[in-house]
Amino acid sequence: MATMAEVSAKVALAVTANEAGNFDSALTYLRSAKMLLAVLPSRSAKEGEEVEIQANAIDSMFAEIRRAQTASAGLRSTEIVYKNTPPNDDY
């Protein structure tokens, strides 16, 4: 069974990778953390304190890193509009 320490370690690795601009690794570590969370109860004890696990926080981190990854690749969303105009017979 996974422990909070294992989850915390994966999140810490994700933070380090993210700060280094290694977004692929950061996403991999976050996926691992989420998988580990799947086998933990929604409340757990860590260092003598009760902790409520919020898996949706990892989803938010994942989305933020994806946005940073896209921005660092220089990708931009562009809308192309095709306008069908009648032919010009003035030629």
C-alpha positions as CSV (number, residue, x, y, z in Angstrom):
1,M,0.0,0.0,0.0
2,A,1.2,3.5,-0.8
3,T,2.1,5.9,1.9
4,M,1.8,9.7,2.2
5,A,5.6,9.9,2.1
6,E,5.7,8.2,-1.3
7,V,3.1,10.6,-2.6
8,S,4.9,13.6,-1.2
9,A,8.2,12.4,-2.7
10,K,6.6,12.2,-6.2
11,V,5.1,15.7,-5.8
12,A,8.4,17.1,-4.7
13,L,10.1,15.5,-7.7
14,A,7.4,17.1,-9.9
15,V,8.0,20.5,-8.4
16,T,11.8,20.2,-9.0
17,A,11.3,19.0,-12.6
18,N,8.8,21.8,-13.2
19,E,11.1,24.5,-11.9
20,A,13.9,23.1,-14.1
21,G,11.6,23.4,-17.1
22,N,11.4,19.6,-17.5
23,F,7.7,19.5,-18.0
24,D,7.5,15.9,-19.3
25,S,9.1,14.6,-16.1
26,A,7.0,16.8,-14.0
27,L,3.8,15.4,-15.6
28,T,5.2,11.8,-15.2
29,Y,5.8,12.4,-11.5
30,L,2.3,13.9,-11.0
31,R,0.7,10.9,-12.7
32,S,2.6,8.6,-10.4
33,A,1.5,10.6,-7.4
34,K,-2.1,10.4,-8.5
35,M,-1.8,6.6,-9.0
36,L,-0.5,6.3,-5.5
37,L,-3.3,8.4,-4.1
38,A,-5.8,6.0,-5.6
39,V,-5.0,3.5,-3.0
40,L,-4.9,5.8,0.0
41,P,-8.0,6.7,2.1
42,S,-9.3,10.2,1.7
43,R,-7.9,11.0,5.2
44,S,-4.5,10.0,6.3
45,A,-2.0,10.7,9.1
46,K,1.3,12.3,8.3
47,E,3.9,13.1,11.0
48,G,1.2,13.0,13.7
49,E,-1.2,15.2,11.9
50,E,-4.4,14.2,10.1
51,V,-4.2,15.2,6.4
52,E,-7.2,15.4,4.0
53,I,-6.1,14.2,0.6
54,Q,-7.2,16.4,-2.3
55,A,-6.6,14.5,-5.5
56,N,-8.2,17.3,-7.5
57,A,-5.2,19.5,-6.5
58,I,-3.0,17.2,-8.6
59,D,-5.3,17.7,-11.5
60,S,-4.9,21.4,-11.2
61,M,-1.1,21.1,-11.0
62,F,-1.2,18.8,-14.1
63,A,-3.2,21.4,-16.0
64,E,-0.9,24.2,-15.0
65,I,2.2,22.3,-16.1
66,R,0.5,21.4,-19.4
67,R,-0.1,25.1,-20.0
68,A,3.5,25.9,-19.2
69,Q,4.6,23.1,-21.5
70,T,2.5,24.5,-24.4
71,A,3.7,28.0,-23.8
72,S,7.4,27.0,-23.7
73,A,7.0,25.2,-27.0
74,G,5.8,28.4,-28.6
75,L,2.5,27.0,-29.6
76,R,-0.3,29.4,-30.0
77,S,-4.0,28.8,-30.7
78,T,-5.1,30.4,-34.0
79,E,-8.4,30.7,-35.5
80,I,-8.7,30.5,-39.3
81,V,-11.9,31.7,-40.9
82,Y,-12.7,30.6,-44.4
83,K,-15.0,33.0,-46.2
84,N,-16.6,31.8,-49.4
85,T,-16.9,34.9,-51.6
86,P,-18.5,34.9,-55.1
87,P,-16.0,35.0,-58.0
88,N,-15.1,38.4,-59.4
89,D,-16.0,38.5,-63.1
90,D,-14.1,41.8,-63.6
91,Y,-11.1,39.9,-65.1
